[in-house]
Amino acid sequence: MKKVYLALLAVFLNMFLFSCTKEDVADTEMLYHTVATEGDDGNPPPPPPPPPPPGE
């Protein structure tokens, strides 16, 4: 009888994992959508040249 109670308890507790999800998957995916902000139109510009060494 103890095994029956444990099985029912496991099923009952697992119901909480699925019963509260009312959001659409597409809405959740929009939260993690990556937007590129640099280099969309081509290659980014090269870095500036290093400063000359002191004393020259």
Secondary structure, 3 states (H helix, E strand, C coil): CHHHHHHHHHHHHHHHHHHCCCCCHHHHHHHCCCCCCCCCCCCCCCCCCCCCCCCC
